[in-house]
Amino acid sequence: MLSVCLIFLYLLVSTYIAGFLILSVVGHVFGKPEGGYRLTARPDGCVMAGLVFVTVYAQFFSLFYKVGLLANVLFLIVCIAAGAVFRRELAERIKGLWHSVPAGRKAGLLFLFLLFAYGASRGVIHYDTGLYHAQSIRWIEEYGVVKGLGNLHCRLAYNSSAFSLSAFYSFSFLGGQSYHCVAGFMALLLAAVCSRITEALKRKRLLLSDIARIIGIYYLMIIFDEMISPASDYFMVLTVFYIVIHYLDLVEKGEENWIPFGLLALLCVYTVSLKLSAALIVLLAAKPAAMLIKEKDWKGIAGFFGLGLTILLPYLIRNVLISGWLVYPFTFIDFFAVDWKIPREIADYDAREIQVWGRGLYDVARYGEPAWKWMKDWFPMQTSLDKLFIISGAAAVPISCGAWFIYAVKREEKQRDLMLAAVAVNVSFLCWLFSAPLIRYGCVYVWLAAPVTFGGLALWLIKNEGWGKWLWRMAYIAIALIGCYKLFAFGKEMVEGYSKEYFICQKDYENYAVESYEIGGVSLYYPIEGDRTGYKAFPSSPTRAKAGLRGKGIESGFIYRE
């Protein structure tokens, strides 16, 4: 836990300074001529911007060298230089934040910091972490990027930018273990954002963003004992929750400047690099795009398009280098005739396998079945609560689209913009439902679809006066009772699972018994039982790989061989 606290502090300070620098530059470049856009982002906004910057930086760095000590040193030099140049602004901002935050909230944030450091120091290691997450991160730590790596193991071609970010903050170069704290830190960041639900007590009513926060808290309690794993699912879901909550906050406070919405659109683009299933959340970019077109701000359009491309570029380059495909395992985009390309038939099979496993079928032969047929087997597998969310989410899709259209026609801009969040979530839910509907792939859409849609309509239709006031009071009481029950269950689970272990160092990756074999004189490993190898047996794959070296060493990359 102590090691996690130190890494959390390093993450907090480094990402805050980097984010402050990035947001300040964006504000001055794209702001109004009469003085620029004044940086008003909350601390979590600076930290999130910093996380995006570090992720892009780590991916670019991996194209040339391993991500370790040198990457951190160069980044620290930039942070120190930025801190020196902007020392007055930073000092004023930090001082202002310290005095503006009540003592109670400071105590609450400190409690959250320690709680999530405790949770990220121990817990359940995700199955896929032993299968390929740990190996993916170690490849970045040891080599940066290797051509044709996906030929060694196709899952190593699932190139999530989360792995580069995890490698950057793993501190494996110190010679000890490779730490995996970033998912826990992002969970802490979301917890800090969700903790603003307490403001609803002051205003004596909920806003739509508060409803999204409640679902976010529910998700955090579910993954609390799992966030130790650097699984890309957690990074994506946590970021989408952050995006939806922050977007609703901006609309509810009546933000008229396009820059905050534009920055959020860039965060949507960034989320795509975390996991492709987040692609349709980019629909929220329609808001800043409309504002820019209305203002005829061609500089802003070109600038933010360029920034979005910059965020995606290293992710796409890594895709091509690792697999030979621009977006693996999808083969409909085929631009690169390289010798390390994963064969089309293997990529296509992998894509089908992802979908049928997401449907709980485990038989690729059933890939082409119509939805009504495979859903008869898939739906009964879901929990009762998830079934309720899925059914209500399916009902919310047409209602959210219809509501958005009506608000657009009636020119009720605020309601239209609120419903845009519902449309983005619901369309994402629909895409998830008919592709690979494994709950952990798209739980953020499943759990947000109905609450955001029907919650938004209820807040618009039922006013907080007369009979509506009593109706809302009943709703608040019900939410409070359910919340108390969940908090009690969460606390009970924490107490029962308490352990004095891992109070100094974080729980390490799980490792498994392996056997060795050779490819071109290089020793590789595969598991004696099962398909997981963990972190230490490196390089490894679930089975003896059908691959050969492109040259004399691992650095040359791998090609496919029967």
C-alpha positions in Angstrom: 0.0 0.0 0.0 2.9 2.4 0.8 4.3 1.8 -2.7 0.9 2.5 -4.2 0.6 5.7 -2.2 3.9 6.9 -3.5 3.1 6.1 -7.1 -0.3 7.7 -6.7 1.4 10.9 -5.6 3.8 10.8 -8.5 0.9 10.2 -10.9 -1.0 13.1 -9.3 1.8 15.7 -9.4 3.2 14.7 -12.8 -0.2 14.6 -14.6 -1.4 17.7 -12.9 1.6 19.7 -14.1 1.5 18.2 -17.6 -2.3 18.8 -17.8 -2.0 22.4 -16.5 0.6 23.1 -19.2 -1.5 21.5 -22.0 -4.7 23.3 -21.0 -2.9 26.6 -20.6 -1.5 26.3 -24.1 -4.8 25.3 -25.6 -6.6 28.2 -23.9 -4.1 30.8 -25.2 -4.0 29.4 -28.7 -7.7 28.8 -29.3 -9.2 31.4 -27.0 -10.8 34.7 -28.0 -8.4 37.4 -29.2 -9.4 39.6 -26.2 -7.4 37.6 -23.8 -7.8 33.9 -24.5 -9.7 31.3 -22.7 -9.0 31.4 -19.0 -8.1 28.0 -17.5 -11.1 27.1 -15.2 -10.8 23.4 -15.3 -11.1 21.6 -11.9 -8.1 19.7 -10.7 -9.5 16.5 -12.0 -9.6 18.1 -15.5 -5.9 19.0 -15.3 -5.1 15.4 -14.1 -7.1 13.8 -16.9 -5.5 16.1 -19.5 -2.1 15.0 -18.1 -3.0 11.4 -18.3 -3.8 11.8 -22.0 -0.5 13.6 -22.6 1.5 10.9 -20.8 -0.3 8.2 -22.7 0.4 9.8 -26.1 4.0 10.5 -25.1 4.6 6.9 -23.9 3.2 5.5 -27.1 5.4 7.8 -29.3 8.4 7.0 -27.1 7.8 3.2 -27.5 8.2 3.6 -31.3 11.9 4.4 -30.7 12.9 2.9 -27.4 11.7 0.9 -24.4 9.4 2.8 -22.0 11.3 3.0 -18.7 13.9 5.2 -16.9 14.8 7.4 -19.9 11.1 8.1 -20.7 10.5 9.1 -17.1 13.6 11.3 -16.9 12.8 13.2 -20.0 9.2 13.7 -18.9 10.3 14.9 -15.5 12.6 17.4 -17.1 9.6 18.8 -19.1 7.5 18.9 -15.9 10.2 20.6 -13.9 10.8 23.2 -16.7 7.0 23.8 -17.0 6.8 24.1 -13.2 9.6 26.7 -13.2 8.1 28.8 -16.1 4.6 28.7 -14.7 5.5 28.7 -11.0 3.5 31.8 -10.2 0.4 30.6 -12.0 0.7 27.1 -10.4 1.3 28.5 -7.0 -1.7 30.8 -7.2 -3.9 28.1 -8.5 -2.9 25.5 -5.9 -3.2 28.2 -3.1 -6.6 29.1 -4.4 -7.7 25.5 -4.5 -6.5 24.8 -1.0 -8.4 27.8 0.4 -11.6 27.2 -1.6 -12.0 23.5 -0.7 -13.8 23.1 2.7 -12.0 21.1 5.4 -14.6 18.4 5.3 -14.0 17.8 1.6 -10.2 17.8 2.1 -10.7 15.1 4.7 -13.0 13.1 2.4 -10.5 13.3 -0.5 -7.7 12.1 1.8 -9.9 9.2 2.9 -10.6 8.3 -0.8 -6.9 8.5 -1.6 -6.0 6.0 1.2 -9.0 3.8 0.5 -8.2 3.4 -3.2 -4.5 3.0 -2.5 -5.5 0.1 -0.2 -7.7 -1.3 -2.9 -5.1 -1.0 -5.6 -2.5 -2.8 -3.5 -4.4 -6.1 -3.3 -7.3 -7.9 -4.8 -8.2 -10.3 -7.6 -5.9 -10.4 -10.7 -8.0 -10.5 -13.8 -7.7 -13.8 -15.8 -6.7 -11.9 -19.0 -3.9 -10.2 -17.1 -2.0 -13.5 -16.8 -3.0 -14.3 -20.3 -1.7 -11.2 -22.1 -2.0 -7.9 -20.2 1.2 -8.5 -18.2 3.1 -9.7 -21.2 2.0 -6.7 -23.3 3.2 -4.3 -20.7 6.5 -6.1 -20.3 7.1 -6.0 -24.1 6.7 -2.2 -23.9 9.0 -2.1 -20.8 11.7 -4.2 -22.5 11.5 -3.2 -26.2 8.9 -0.5 -26.8 7.4 -2.0 -29.9 8.4 -5.1 -31.9 7.2 -5.7 -35.5 4.9 -8.6 -35.9 4.5 -9.2 -32.2 1.0 -10.4 -32.8 2.3 -13.4 -34.6 3.8 -14.7 -31.4 0.3 -14.4 -29.8 -2.6 -12.7 -31.4 -3.8 -11.2 -28.2 -0.6 -9.2 -28.0 -1.9 -7.4 -31.1 -4.8 -6.0 -28.9 -2.9 -2.8 -28.7 -4.5 -0.7 -26.0 -2.9 2.6 -25.2 -3.6 1.7 -21.5 -0.6 -0.7 -21.7 1.8 2.0 -22.7 0.5 4.2 -19.8 0.8 1.3 -17.4 4.4 0.6 -18.6 5.4 4.2 -18.1 4.3 4.2 -14.4 5.3 0.6 -13.7 8.8 1.5 -12.3 10.1 -1.9 -13.4 13.4 -0.2 -14.2 14.1 0.0 -10.5 14.8 -3.7 -10.5 11.9 -4.8 -8.3 8.4 -5.7 -9.4 6.5 -4.1 -12.2 3.7 -2.0 -10.5 0.3 -1.8 -11.9 -1.4 1.1 -10.2 -2.8 3.3 -13.0 -6.3 1.7 -13.2 -6.6 2.2 -9.4 -5.5 5.9 -9.8 -8.1 6.4 -12.5 -10.7 4.8 -10.3 -9.6 7.3 -7.5 -10.0 10.2 -10.0 -13.6 9.0 -10.9 -14.3 8.6 -7.2 -13.3 12.2 -6.5 -15.6 13.4 -9.3 -18.5 11.2 -8.1 -18.0 12.5 -4.5 -19.5 15.8 -5.7 -22.8 14.1 -5.3 -22.8 15.7 -1.8 -23.5 19.0 -3.5 -27.0 17.7 -4.2 -27.7 17.9 -0.5 -27.1 21.7 -0.6 -29.3 22.3 -3.6 -31.9 19.8 -2.3 -32.4 18.1 -5.7 -30.6 15.9 -8.1 -29.3 16.9 -11.5 -28.7 14.5 -14.4 -25.0 14.5 -13.7 -25.8 13.3 -10.2 -27.7 10.4 -11.6 -24.6 9.5 -13.7 -22.4 9.9 -10.6 -24.6 7.4 -8.6 -24.1 4.8 -11.4 -20.4 5.6 -11.4 -20.2 4.9 -7.6 -22.0 1.6 -8.2 -19.3 0.6 -10.8 -16.4 1.7 -8.5 -17.7 -0.6 -5.7 -17.9 -3.5 -8.1 -14.4 -3.2 -9.4 -12.8 -2.1 -6.1 -11.2 -5.6 -5.6 -10.3 -5.9 -9.3 -8.8 -2.6 -10.2 -5.3 -3.9 -9.4 -5.3 -5.4 -12.9 -4.2 -3.2 -15.8 -7.2 -4.4 -17.9 -8.1 -2.1 -20.8 -11.8 -2.6 -19.9 -11.4 -0.7 -16.6 -9.5 2.2 -18.3 -12.2 2.6 -20.9 -15.2 2.3 -18.6 -13.7 4.7 -16.0 -12.9 7.3 -18.8 -16.4 7.0 -20.4 -18.0 7.6 -17.0 -15.8 10.6 -16.5 -16.7 12.0 -20.0 -20.5 11.6 -19.5 -20.4 13.1 -16.0 -18.2 16.1 -17.1 -20.3 16.7 -20.3 -23.5 16.8 -18.3 -21.9 19.2 -15.7 -20.9 21.6 -18.6 -24.4 21.6 -20.0 -26.1 22.0 -16.7 -24.0 25.0 -15.7 -24.7 26.6 -19.1 -21.2 26.6 -20.5 -21.1 28.7 -23.7 -17.5 28.4 -24.7 -16.7 25.6 -27.1 -13.2 24.9 -25.7 -14.3 22.7 -22.7 -16.6 20.7 -25.0 -13.8 20.4 -27.5 -11.4 19.1 -24.9 -14.0 16.6 -23.9 -14.3 15.5 -27.5 -10.5 15.0 -27.6 -10.9 12.8 -24.5 -13.5 10.8 -26.4 -10.9 10.2 -29.2 -8.4 9.2 -26.6 -10.9 6.6 -25.2 -11.0 4.9 -28.6 -7.3 4.2 -28.2 -8.0 2.6 -24.9 -10.6 0.2 -26.3 -12.3 0.2 -29.7 -15.7 -0.5 -28.1 -15.7 3.2 -27.0 -15.7 4.5 -30.6 -19.3 5.8 -30.6 -18.9 8.0 -27.5 -17.3 10.3 -30.0 -20.8 11.3 -30.9 -20.5 13.8 -28.1 -18.1 15.7 -30.4 -21.2 16.9 -32.3 -21.7 19.6 -29.6 -18.4 21.4 -30.0 -18.4 20.8 -33.8 -21.8 22.6 -34.0 -20.5 25.4 -31.9 -17.4 25.8 -34.0 -19.3 25.7 -37.3 -21.8 28.3 -36.0 -19.0 30.6 -35.0 -17.1 29.9 -38.3 -14.0 29.3 -36.2 -11.9 27.5 -38.8 -8.8 27.8 -36.7 -10.5 25.9 -33.9 -11.8 23.2 -36.3 -8.4 22.7 -37.9 -6.6 22.8 -34.5 -8.8 20.4 -32.7 -8.9 18.0 -35.7 -5.1 18.1 -35.7 -5.0 17.4 -31.9 -7.4 14.5 -32.3 -5.2 13.0 -35.0 -2.1 13.5 -32.8 -3.8 11.5 -30.0 -4.7 8.6 -32.3 -1.6 8.6 -34.5 0.8 6.7 -32.2 -1.9 4.1 -31.4 -2.5 3.5 -35.1 1.3 3.3 -35.9 1.7 0.8 -33.1 -1.2 -1.2 -34.5 0.5 -1.5 -37.9 3.9 -2.4 -36.4 2.5 -5.0 -34.1 0.0 -6.7 -36.4 0.4 -5.2 -39.9 -3.2 -4.0 -39.7 -4.4 -0.5 -39.0 -7.1 -1.7 -36.6 -6.6 -5.3 -35.6 -8.5 -7.7 -35.8 -10.6 -5.9 -38.4 -9.4 -6.6 -41.9 -11.7 -4.3 -43.9 -8.9 -1.6 -43.9 -5.9 -3.2 -45.6 -3.3 -0.6 -46.6 0.0 -2.2 -45.6 1.8 -5.0 -47.4 4.4 -5.9 -44.8 6.1 -9.2 -44.2 5.1 -9.3 -40.5 1.3 -9.0 -41.1 -0.8 -11.4 -39.2 -2.6 -13.6 -41.9 -6.1 -12.4 -42.8 -7.7 -15.7 -41.9 -6.2 -15.6 -38.4 -7.3 -12.0 -37.9 -10.8 -12.8 -39.2 -11.1 -15.8 -36.9 -9.9 -13.8 -34.0 -12.6 -11.1 -34.6 -15.3 -13.8 -34.8 -14.0 -15.4 -31.6 -14.2 -12.1 -29.7 -17.8 -11.7 -30.7 -19.0 -15.2 -30.0 -17.2 -15.2 -26.6 -18.9 -11.9 -25.8 -22.2 -13.6 -26.5 -21.3 -16.5 -24.2 -21.4 -19.0 -27.0 -17.7 -20.2 -27.1 -18.3 -21.7 -30.5 -17.0 -19.7 -33.5 -19.2 -21.8 -35.8 -22.2 -19.9 -34.4 -20.8 -16.5 -35.4 -23.3 -16.0 -38.3 -26.4 -16.8 -36.3 -29.1 -14.2 -36.3 -29.4 -12.1 -33.1 -32.8 -13.5 -32.1 -31.3 -17.0 -32.0 -28.1 -16.4 -30.0 -29.8 -14.0 -27.7 -32.0 -16.8 -26.5 -28.9 -18.4 -25.0 -27.1 -15.2 -24.0 -29.9 -13.4 -22.1 -30.6 -16.1 -19.4 -26.9 -16.0 -18.5 -27.2 -12.4 -17.2 -27.9 -11.4 -13.6 -31.4 -10.3 -12.7 -30.2 -6.7 -12.3 -28.3 -6.7 -15.6 -31.4 -8.1 -17.3 -33.4 -5.2 -15.9 -30.8 -2.7 -17.2 -30.7 -4.4 -20.6 -34.4 -4.3 -21.1 -34.8 -0.7 -19.9 -31.8 0.2 -22.0 -33.4 -1.3 -25.1 -36.5 0.8 -24.4 -34.4 3.9 -23.9 -32.8 3.9 -27.3 -35.7 5.1 -29.4 -37.0 7.4 -26.7 -33.6 9.2 -26.3 -33.4 9.7 -30.1 -37.0 10.9 -30.3 -36.5 13.2 -27.4 -33.3 14.7 -28.9 -35.2 15.3 -32.2 -38.1 17.0 -30.4 -35.9 19.2 -28.4 -33.9 20.2 -31.5 -37.2 21.1 -33.3 -38.4 23.1 -30.3 -35.0 24.7 -29.9 -34.7 23.8 -26.3 -30.9 23.8 -26.5 -30.2 22.7 -22.9 -32.5 19.7 -23.0 -31.3 18.8 -26.5 -27.7 18.8 -25.3 -28.5 16.8 -22.3 -30.2 14.2 -24.5 -27.2 14.1 -26.8 -25.4 12.3 -23.9 -28.3 9.9 -23.7 -28.1 9.3 -27.5 -24.3 8.7 -27.4 -24.7 6.2 -24.6 -27.7 4.5 -26.1 -26.2 4.1 -29.6 -23.1 2.7 -27.9 -25.3 0.4 -25.9 -27.0 -0.8 -29.1 -23.7 -1.4 -30.9 -22.5 -3.4 -27.8 -25.7 -5.4 -27.7 -25.5 -6.7 -31.2 -21.7 -7.3 -31.4 -20.0 -8.7 -28.3 -22.4 -8.1 -25.3 -20.1 -9.3 -22.5 -21.1 -7.1 -19.5 -17.6 -6.0 -18.7 -17.0 -4.9 -22.3 -19.9 -2.3 -22.1 -21.3 -2.1 -18.6 -21.0 1.7 -18.7 -23.5 1.8 -21.6 -25.8 -0.9 -20.0 -26.0 0.9 -16.7 -26.2 4.5 -18.0 -28.6 4.0 -20.9 -31.9 4.0 -19.0 -30.9 6.2 -16.0 -29.6 9.1 -18.2 -32.5 8.8 -20.7 -35.4 8.4 -18.2 -33.7 10.5 -15.5 -33.3 13.4 -17.9 -37.0 13.2 -19.0 -38.2 12.9 -15.4 -36.2 16.0 -14.4 -37.7 17.9 -17.3 -41.3 16.7 -16.9 -41.6 16.5 -13.1 -41.0 19.8 -11.4 -39.7 20.1 -7.9 -42.9 21.7 -6.6 -46.4 20.5 -5.6 -47.0 16.8 -6.0 -43.8 16.6 -8.0 -41.9 17.7 -4.9 -43.2 14.7 -2.9 -42.5 12.3 -5.7 -38.9 13.4 -5.8 -38.7 13.1 -2.1 -39.8 9.5 -2.3 -37.3 8.9 -5.1 -34.5 10.4 -3.0 -35.5 8.2 0.0 -35.4 5.1 -2.2 -32.0 6.1 -3.6 -30.7 6.8 -0.1 -31.9 3.4 1.2 -30.4 1.5 -1.7 -27.2 3.5 -1.3 -27.0 2.7 2.4 -27.5 -1.0 1.7 -24.8 -1.1 -1.0 -22.4 0.9 1.3 -23.1 -1.5 4.2 -22.5 -4.5 1.9 -19.3 -2.9 0.5 -18.0 -2.1 4.1 -18.8 -5.7 5.2 -16.9 -7.1 2.3 -14.0 -4.8 3.1 -13.9 -5.8 6.8 -14.2 -9.6 6.0 -11.5 -9.3 3.3 -9.1 -7.2 5.4 -5.5 -8.5 5.4 -2.2 -7.1 6.7 -0.5 -8.3 3.6 0.7 -5.8 0.9 0.9 -2.8 3.2 4.4 -2.1 1.9 4.5 -3.4 -1.7 1.6 -4.0 -4.1 0.5 -7.5 -4.8 2.6 -8.8 -7.7 1.4 -10.3 -11.0 0.5 -13.9 -10.8 3.0 -16.3 -12.5 2.6 -19.9 -13.7 4.7 -23.0 -14.4 6.1 -22.9 -17.9 8.2 -24.9 -20.3 10.8 -23.4 -22.7 11.3 -23.8 -26.5 13.3 -22.0 -29.1 12.6 -19.9 -32.1 15.7 -19.0 -34.1 18.0 -19.6 -31.1 15.9 -17.5 -28.8 14.3 -19.1 -25.7 10.5 -18.6 -25.3 8.0 -20.1 -22.9 4.5 -21.6 -22.8 2.4 -22.8 -19.8 2.6 -26.4 -18.7 -1.1 -26.2 -17.9 -3.8 -23.9 -19.1 -3.0 -20.8 -21.2 -1.6 -18.3 -18.8 2.1 -17.5 -18.2 2.0 -14.3 -16.2 4.7 -11.6 -16.2 8.1 -13.3 -15.3 8.2 -15.9 -18.0 9.3 -13.6 -20.8 8.8 -13.8 -23.7 5.9 -16.3 -23.6 2.7 -17.3 -25.3 -0.3 -19.6 -24.4 1.1 -22.3 -26.7 4.1 -23.0 -28.8 3.9 -20.1 -31.3 3.8 -20.7 -35.1 6.2 -17.9 -35.7 9.7 -17.2 -36.8 12.2 -14.3 -36.3 12.4 -11.7 -39.1 16.2 -11.3 -38.4 18.8 -12.4 -35.9 17.1 -11.3 -32.6 13.8 -10.5 -31.0 14.3 -6.8 -31.9 13.9 -7.7 -35.6 10.3 -8.9 -34.9 8.2 -12.0 -35.8 6.7 -13.4 -38.9 4.0 -16.1 -39.2 5.1 -19.7 -40.0 3.0 -22.9 -40.1 
